[in-house]
Amino acid sequence: MKLAALLFALPLFATSAMASDFQQMTLKSDSVVCFDSDDWDEMIAASVDQDVAAVKRLVNSGACRVITSPTRVSYLDPAAGGRGALIQMPSGKTGYTADEFLQQ
């Protein structure tokens, strides 16, 4: 039983250890995060085209998320091609967002 509890806790220890190696930033309220680079590219295109239906589809499908309150994240790296930033959420899940959505 103790071993099972330890195994369930391991991701928490690993996540906090990995995240501490990177710059911590705050993801602002009403920011958008997509969890796959293709979905992030689609979100950018939908924003440029003002395609509200495509934006809603990405959010409703769970491919992207609107962050409703300021959230501390780890800034991993600028996304390739100047499309935004690669971040790590508190859960350890990585995602793409716009640099403008991040603050120190």
N, C-alpha and C positions, 0 to 999 in steps of 0.2 A: 504494500500500500504506500509506503514512504517513497519507494522507487517511482511509482506512477505519479505521485505529486511532484517529485523532482523533475521528471520528464516533461510534465505539463508546464513547469516553470522555466525550463531551459530557453524557449523562444523569447521570453521576457528578458532574461539576462543577456542573451545574444543580441537582441534588438537594441537594448540600451547601450551595450558596449560598442556596437557598430555605429550607431547614430552619434555617439559622443565624439567620434573622430572627425565629424563634419561640422561646418558652420551651422549654428542654430538660427533660424529666422522665423518670423511670424507670417503665416498665411492669413491675409485679411478676410474679413467677413464678405460674403457674396462672391468669393473667388471660385473659379472652376478648376477642377483637377480631373484629368483623364488617366486611366491606368495602362493604356497601350499607346505607343507612338502613332499608330495609324488612326486611332480614335482621336488623338490630339490634333493630328493634321486635319481630320474631318471637321473637328470643332472649330479650328481656325478658319477653314474654308466656309463653314456655315455662318460664322460671325461676319466675315468679309461680305458674303452674299446676303446677309441679313435674313437667313433662312431659319426662321423660328421653329418650324416643324422639325428640321434636322437636329437643332440644338435640343429640343424636347425629347426626341427619340434617343439621342445619346445619353441624356440624363435619366430618362425613364427606364432604359435598358440596363442601367447600372454601369455602363462603360465609362461614364463621367459622373462627377458629383459636384454639386454646389455646396461650398462650405459656408455654414450659416453663422459661425462664430469664429473669432480669431483663434488660430491653432498653431502651436509651435511645431515646426518641421525641421528636418535636416536638409540643408541645401547640398545635394550631391555633386551636381555638375550642370553647366549650361547644356541644354539639349542640342543635339547636332543641328547645324544649319541655322542657328539663331532663332529657333522656333519657340524658345521658352527655356524652362529650367526643369531638370530632373530632381525630384524631391523624395524624401522618405517621410511618410506619415507616422504618427506616434505608434500605430499598430505594426510598423515595419513594412507595410505595403508601399511600393514605389509608385510615383505618378509624375505626370507632366503638367506644368502650369505656366502661366505668363510671369515673366520677371516683375511686371508691374503689380502683380498680386502679392508680392513678397516685400516685407520690410524687416529692418534689423531688430 
